[in-house]
Amino acid sequence: MTDSTVKSPPYVDKVIEALADGDEPHLMNGEQYLKSLADGRRVIAADGTEVDDVASHPVTGPAAQTFAKVMDLQFDPKWRDIVTYADPVTGARKSRGWQVPTTRDDLYRKREQIGATTRTTLGMFGRPPDYGPAMSLGFMAIIDRVQAESPEFADNIRNFVQMSGEHNLLSTDLIADAQSDRSVPRNDRPATLRVVDERPDGIVLRGSKIAGSSGSITHFFTLSTTLGEGLGPDAAIWAAIPVNLPGLSLLLREPTINGPVSREDHPLNAAGEEMDQMIVFDDVFVPREYVFSLRNLDFLKLYFESCVYVLWHIMTRLAYRAEIFAGTAQVITEILGTDKVPGVRRAVAEITTYAQTLRAFSIAAIADSQTWNGVEVPHPGLVSAGRLHSITNYNRIMYTLQDLCGQGLISRWPEKIWDHPEFGPKLDAFLPGHGVTAREKNRFFSFVYDLTASGNAQRLGLFENVNATPPSFIAELVYQHVDRSETAQFVREYAGIADADLPS
Ligand SMILES: Cc1cc2nc3c(=O)[nH]c(=O)nc-3n(C[C@H](O)[C@H](O)[C@H](O)COP(=O)(O)OP(=O)(O)OC[C@H]3O[C@@H](n4cnc5c(N)ncnc54)[C@H](O)[C@@H]3O)c2cc1C
C-alpha cells in the first residue's frame, strides 16, 4: 500500500492493519486511528487497574475521541489542504505534520495546521497529533551533527521521518528526567534512564522518563536527553520508542475530570483531558533502527537546537489559544452588557494585546526563519522570547478573563436543574443575559469555566508553565542565544566607552 522503500517497521503492525482498511495509503481517519491503538501497550490508570483499551477507557477514551476528530480533518474538504500535503515525488497525500519544511511557505502552512487543530481541541492538549513530528523535524534540522557521530544513526532518523509520514504516526517527546533528590548526582539517581545492554540488533533501556503527555494515545515517544550535563555516556540516548514495546509501562497521573460529563455542563471537559504519566522502562529492548544517538555527551546540551520546532509549536498553539481568549472576553462582555464600560474595554484590550503579541511572535519567527541542513527553521531566538512572554503573562490573562465574568463562573447550574419542572422556569426568568437566554448564558459560562477555572484548566496552566522547561530556564536560553553584541557595541561607541575593557 505504501510507496516506501523502507522495510516494514517493527511495532507498528496495528497501524499498518488500520491503514489497510482505508482509501488513503498514508492517512488514517479517526476510526482507523482508534483501532490502531489496540496494540498491546501497557497503561496503568490512577486507580491501579490496567487499561484494556485506551480508545474506550473513561480516562483516556474521551481524549482519544478528540484526537480522532483531528485525524478526520485530513479527510474533510474544508481542512484537507491545510492539514495534509501532496508528496512532491509520489503525489500521495500525507499528514502536514511530517512534511519536512524547506521553504517559509511550508512553515506558514504548518502554522495554519496548528490553527486548525487548536480550533478543534481549543488548544487544551499540548501534544495534539500535529505536535508529534516536531521533535523529529528538530533532529532533521541538526542532522549534520548526528551524521558526524554516525551515518547509520542519521539514516535511522531520516527513515523514521519517512516511515512516520507514510504511516500517519502520532508521537510525543521524552526529554525531562523524573524529579528526585537533587543532592544525588544526576547520573546516580535510580530513575535515570540508561543503556544496560547493547546488542548488534539494538539496545536495552532501564529507568524512567516523565510526562510524555498524550503518550498513552500516540504510537511513539521520541526520546532525546538534552537538558544538561551530569550524565554518563550510558544515559546519553536519542531514540524512537514505540509505546507498545514489551517492558514499557505508562503510569497515568490522577485525572482531573471525574467520569463522563455532559457537553452542556462541561463543553470542554467532555472532550477529555491530556494525561501525563511516568514512563517506566523495565529492561526494554529498542531495535537498532530506532536508535538516533548513543553515548554522545556533546548532545546533552542540545535542547535549544533540537527543540526548534517543538518550542515554536507550543508558542504558536498558545498564540491561537490567545485569540480564543480574546474572542471569549468579547462575548463575556457582550452578554453581560458590560462592553461599554471603559475599564472593561481596557481589560479586553489587554487580552487582545496578549493575543496580538503572540501572533506577531509566531509569524515573525517564520518571516525571519533560518535554513539549517536544507531545513527551514523558525527563528529560535524569537521563539524563545515569545515562549517566555506567553507563559509569564498566562496567569494574569486567565485571571482577567475570570474577573470579567463576575459571578458567572460560580453561578452556574447543571442541566438537571434547568430541566427541573419547578426551578428550571425560575432560572429562565431570573438569569437572562443580553441577547441570550438564561440557559444559553449558563452554557456559555460553563465553557469559560472549563477554559479558565476547571481542574483540567488548572492542569493546563501548570503544563503551560513547565512543559517545555520553566520560565527561568527559558530566560537563560534568551540570554545566551539572542545576540545583543552589535547593539551593545553601538551603545558603547555612542556613549564614548568603546575602548573600555569588556567584562569577562
Ligand atoms: C504537565 C506536564 C507536562 C509535561 N510534558 C512533558 C513532555 O511532554 N515531555 C517532556 O520531556 N517533559 C515534559 N514535562 C517535564 C518538564 O519539561 C519539566 O517538568 C520541566 O523541565 C521542569 O523540570 P522539573 O519538573 O524536574 O523541575 P525541577 O528541576 O525539580 O525544578 C523545580 C523548579 O526549580 C527551578 N529551577 C530548576 N532548574 C532551574 C534552572 N536551571 N534555572 C532556574 N530555575 C530553575 C524552576 O522554578 C523549576 O520549576 C512536563 C511537565 C509537566 C508538569
The ligand as an ORCA input file, in Angstrom:
! r2SCAN-3c Opt
* xyz 0 1
  C       2.043     18.640     32.977
  C       3.464     18.478     32.493
  C       3.697     18.017     31.211
  C       4.989     17.851     30.749
  N       5.190     17.359     29.481
  C       6.421     16.973     29.121
  C       6.641     16.259     27.911
  O       5.696     16.001     27.145
  N       7.899     15.854     27.608
  C       8.944     16.101     28.480
  O      10.061     15.699     28.198
  N       8.770     16.782     29.613
  C       7.543     17.203     29.957
  N       7.364     17.832     31.153
  C       8.507     17.968     32.043
  C       9.063     19.359     32.057
  O       9.944     19.509     30.983
  C       9.748     19.548     33.397
  O       8.760     19.496     34.403
  C      10.480     20.866     33.475
  O      11.588     20.842     32.628
  C      10.952     21.193     34.884
  O      11.749     20.146     35.393
  P      11.404     19.525     36.805
  O       9.937     19.318     36.862
  O      12.267     18.333     37.011
  O      11.756     20.686     37.838
  P      12.999     20.797     38.809
  O      14.242     20.580     38.027
  O      12.763     19.948     40.005
  O      12.922     22.333     39.191
  C      11.905     22.857     40.044
  C      11.914     24.357     39.871
  O      13.174     24.907     40.237
  C      13.508     25.991     39.385
  N      14.671     25.640     38.542
  C      15.134     24.403     38.253
  N      16.177     24.457     37.418
  C      16.414     25.739     37.180
  C      17.370     26.422     36.390
  N      18.326     25.800     35.695
  N      17.304     27.768     36.366
  C      16.375     28.429     37.092
  N      15.425     27.821     37.830
  C      15.449     26.503     37.887
  C      12.295     26.240     38.497
  O      11.430     27.140     39.116
  C      11.681     24.845     38.439
  O      10.313     24.858     38.071
  C       6.082     18.099     31.611
  C       5.846     18.575     32.908
  C       4.557     18.751     33.353
  C       4.322     19.229     34.781
*
